[in-house]
Amino acid sequence: MFVMLKRSINLFIALFAITVIGIESYIYWHVQLRPWQPATSIGRLIFYYSFFTVLSNFMLALSCFWLTFNPGCNRFSFKVIRLNGLVGVIITALVYNWMLRAIHRPPNLILTFTNESLHVVLPVLGILSWLILGPFRRINFKVIIGSFLSILVYGVYIFVRGYYTNQYPYPFINVTRIGYPKALLAASMVVVLFIGLTFFLWCIDRLRERK
């Protein structure tokens, strides 16, 4: 019974996240919401999936799908995706509500709903479900290294893409506006926060393992 409950909760989180991302993907494909966004549908979709918020929630959804069909999964790839999703949505909630909420105004009610879902609701659901339901014993030093390398790859991608397109997903790393020193400093702070949170979750994981 408890296993079915865990499967159901993970499936709900996964479907909720995929639905929200799907709605926003559809809108980005069909509408240029801001003048600085890419003019083409493909360009806007690539830009949309360059957001840390979207990728974090997508990885959370993927890990929840994985747990729905294989609750005891212990693969390295799953553990990295799971950790990335959990840490990513925490950073998403912290950075958005601390730095970006005051300057970001969704243009309509649908995007207001999806925006709050990605930046508040799903992070809360994701972290609470992990704290209560687990699975635990999935975080170790090797997994943390895998997560660290993945965020470095993401950072390189964002700056390389930005170099050629002058498009950056967040204002605090927008090189065209604030320059490389400030942008790289902000990116480094996010990486440090990411590493700190991975070790924090590792500590929680070890404490929960003992229980």
Secondary structure by P-SEA (a helix, b strand, c coil): caaaaaaaaaaaaaaaaaaaaaaaaaaaacccccccccccaaaaaaaaaccaaaaaaaaaaaaaaaaacccccccaaaaaaaaaaaaaaaaaaaaaacccccccccccaaaaaaaaaaccaaaaaaaaaaacccccccccaaaaaaaaaaaaaaaaaaaaaaaacccccccccccccccaaaaaaaaaaaaaaaaaaaaaaaaaaaaaaac
